């Protein structure tokens, strides 16, 4: 198993390096690998970029590199959070999108976007803060609604997630219509159309995402124990309530920070942990960290496809992940039903 884990880790890292390079080079305006190296070399040396490459430098450092890095961070957040939610709820269908966390974060972000903040260091955190607060409310609501007879039920969790997801999405749509936000741009954002430019959003949200992922990894061992049931975990000295609340907070922090920047993107947290669990097992000390790598790879590749399929127009990256994830969800659901028979 350790050998398999090492191989998968190497494959994911190499794939991620290749995806980052492709993400920087490909788009409506293709950039050659040589020109990229020339521009980056000039920036590192502190010399002027040649006149014929200045537009290339602008595209690289104001558009491609920050967008690719944000997709990498957001994918890592969604992948690791999906693994943590699945372990926490002991449910392979617990994805940040399917249980309504992403829609709750999206609602919070939409509300924050509609408020005319005076721009400063504090206001820059308002969108992630609102997203986090609304996502936290959502996940606790789904968790409590999904408990039937005191126990978390797969059917109850899915039904609660669908209901909360629909409610949050409807509120977001109504808020957009009546708040004066640009409708086309706002709905594109709700589909995962990020439109990231510059470095501001990365500088403000990257620390939040990293804190969320590191926090999840820190509680990955207690998460393993929780798979044997609450009573067994208590007997082994695990403070179940504290572990559960902290895992929810860290997972929701990572998810909401990602959604605040990239828009509402689904199914990354469903597909990646499930595939990795088949290959490396259910040890969350490995699964959480590898799901972060796998999520980063999946979302970066999805963003590349979103940019090149209908270039120069872009498809919202959430549409790409949904086209992939919806059939995968149905496959997992069918597999779970067959296992019960």
N, C-alpha and C positions, 0 to 999 in steps of 0.2 A: 504493500500500500504506500509506504514512504517513497519507494522508487517511482510509482505511478504519479504521486503528488509532485515529486521533483520534476518529472518530465512535463507534466501539465503546466507547472509554474514557468518553466523555461519557454514552453510554447506560447503561453499567454504574454510573457514579457517581450519575446521577439515579435509576436503579432502586434502588440501594442506599439512597439517602436516603429514598425512598418506602417501601421495605421496613422500614427502621428505625422510621419513624413508625408504620406499620401494626403492627409487632411490639410497640410500646409501647401502642398503643390497643386492639388486639384480644385477646380471650381469653375465659375463662369469665365474667369481669366486664368488659363493655365500658366504655371510658372515652372521653369526648368530647374532641375536639381542644381545645375551649375550656377544659375542666377541666384538661387536661394543661398548657396554657400558664399557667393561673393558679397551679398548684402549683409548676411550675418557676420562674415569676417570683418567687414568694414565697421560694423557696429561694435564688435568686440575690441577692435584695435583703436576705436575712437577716431577713425578717419572719415572723410566725406564719402558718401556713396556716389559713384559715377552718375552723371546726369541722366544717362539712358536707363538707369536702374532705379531712379528715385520713386517713380510710380510703383514699381515692384516692391520697394522697401515699405511704402505706405500700406500697400495691400497686405504685406506679410505681418508688419508689426501693429497695425491698427485693426486688421480684420481676421486674417487666417490664424495666426499664432494664438491670440487670445481666445478666439472661438474654439479652436481645437483643444486648448487647455481646459476651457470651461466644460466642453463635452466630456473630456477625460475625467474631470473631477465629478461632474454630475453623474456619469455612468458608474463611477466607483461608489458614490453615495447610494444610488438606487440599487445597485447589485448587493452591496453589503447589508443595506437595510432590508431588502427582500429576504436574505438569508436569516437575519435576526428575527423578523416578523414570523417567518415560517417556523423557526424553532420556538419562539415565544408562544405562538398560538398552537404549536404542534399540528400545523396544517400546511400541506404543500401548495395550497392555492392562495396563501396569504401574501399578496403582493401590495406594495404601497398604493398602486393605482386601483386594484380590485377591491380593497377594503376601504377605499374612500379617502385615504390620507392625502394623496396627491390633489384630489379635488378640493379638500379642505384647505390645503396650502395655497392652491390656486385662488380660492375665494379670498383668503386673507391678502394675498399679493395684489389682486384686482382692487380691493378696497383701499389698500395703501397707495396704489398708483393713482387713484382718483383724488387723493387729498393733496392740495397745493402746498407741499412742504417747502420751506426755505432751505435751499441746498447748503448743507454743511456736513461735518463728519457724523453727527448724530442722525440726521435725516437719511443718510445713505444706508443706515441699518434698518430703517423702518419697514421696507418691503420684506426682507428676510424675517424680521421680528414678527410682523403681522402674519406672515405665512406660517411661522413656527407655532404661534399661539392658536391659530385656527386649525392647523394640522393636529396639534396636541388634543384639542377638544374633540376633533373627529375620531382619532384613534381610540380615545377612552370611551366615546359614545358607542363605537362599533364593538369594542371589547365587551362592554356591559350589555348591549343589546344581543350580542351573540351567545351569551351564557343562558343555557336552558337547564333548569333544574340545578343550578349551581355549577354546571360544567360547560366548558366551551365546546360548542357543537359546530361541525364543519358547515352544515346546511344553514344554521343560524348565523354564523359568521358571514357567509356569502350573501345571505338575504339582507343582513344589516348593512354590509358593505355596499351592495347595490342600491339600497334605499338612501343611505347617507350620501353616496356618490351622486345619485340623481338629484338629491335635494341641494347639495353644494353647487353642482353644475348649473342647476336652474337659478339659484340665487346669483351666481356669477354672471349669467346671461342677463338677468334683470338689472343687475347693478351696472353692467356695461351700457345697456340701453338707456338708462335714466341718469347716468352720472356725467355724461358729456365726454367720455373717453372715445377715442377713434375706434369705431366698431370693427372695421376690417382688420386693423392691426391687433386689437384686443382678442378677437376670435382666433386669429392666426397664432397668437401667443398661447391661447388655451389649447391649441392643437400641437404645441411644441415648436412653434415657429419663433425661435429665440431672437434672431437678429442682433446677436451680440457684437458690439464694436468697442474697441478700447480696452483698457485694463482695470477700470474702476470697479466693475462688478466682481471681477476675479479677486481683487485685493480685499474687498469687503466680505465675500462669501467663502473663499477658500479656507480661511481659518475655522469657520463654522463647520464646514464639511469635514475637515480633517479631525476636529475635535469629536464630531459624531462618529466617524469611522474608528478612531482610536478607542473611544469609549465602548463601542460595540465589541471590539477585539478584546478589551480588558475583561469583559464579562462573558466571553465565549466559553470558558470552562464551566461556570455555574449554569450556563445555558445547556451544556451537555447534560448536567445532572438533572435539570428540569425535564428532560425527555423521559425520565423514569417515573414522573409523577410528582406532585407537590409533597405528598406524605414522605416519599423516599428522600426528596431533597431536604426536607426539614430534618429528618433523622440524621442526614450527613452534615448538618450544620449550615446549610445554605439559607440565608435570610430571603425567603422566596418573594415577599412583597417588595422589599427594597430592590432586589435584582430585577424584578419585573418592571417596576416603575422606572429605574435607571435605564434599562434597555429600551423601554418605550421612548424616554426622553432623548437618548442619544440617537436612536434610529430615526425618530421624527425630526430631530435637529438637522441631521444629514439630508434627509429627504426634502424638508421644507426649504433649506438653503439652496439645494439644487433646483427645485421647482421655481423658486423666486427668480432665478437667472435664466433658465432654459425654457420655461413654460411647462405645461402639464404633459409629462411623458410617461407612458405606461408600459407594462410588461417586461421591462428590463429586469426588475426584481423578481419576476416570476420565472423567466426562461433560464437565466444564468445560474442561480443557485440550484435549480432542479437538475439541470444537466450535470453540473459539477457533483452534486450529491450521488448521481448514478455512477460517476467515474471514481470518486475518491471517498465515498461514504459520508456519514453524518457527523463527523467530528467537527464541531463548530470552531475549534481553534484553527483548523485549516480552511474550513468552508467560508467563514466570514472574510478572511483576507483574500482568498482566491476569487470569491464572488466580487470583491472590489476590483480586482484586475480584470475579470471577465466582463463585468458591467462597463468598465472604462473602454474595453475593446469593442464591445457590441455597440455602444452609443456613438463612439467615434466613427465606426464603419457606417452606421446608420446615417450619421450626419453627412458623410461623404456621398452616400447614395442620394440623399435629399438634395444635395447641391448639383449633382451631375446628371441625374436622370432626365430632367426637363430644362437643363441649362439653356439660357441664362436665368430662367425662373427657378425658384426654389420650392420644394415640397416641405411642409412642416415635418420635422424629424419625428414627431409623435405619430404621424400617419405611417411612416416606415415601420416603426416598432409595433404599431397596432396591427398592420398587415401581417407581420411575422408572428406576433404574440397571440392574436385571437385564435387561430387554428391550434396553436400550441396549448392554449388554455383548454380548448375543447378536448384535445388529446389527453391531457392530464385528468380532466374531469371524467372522461370515459374510462380511463385506466383505474381511477379511484373507485368508480362504481363497479367495475368488473372484479376488483379485489374484494369487495364486500360480498359478492355473490358466492 
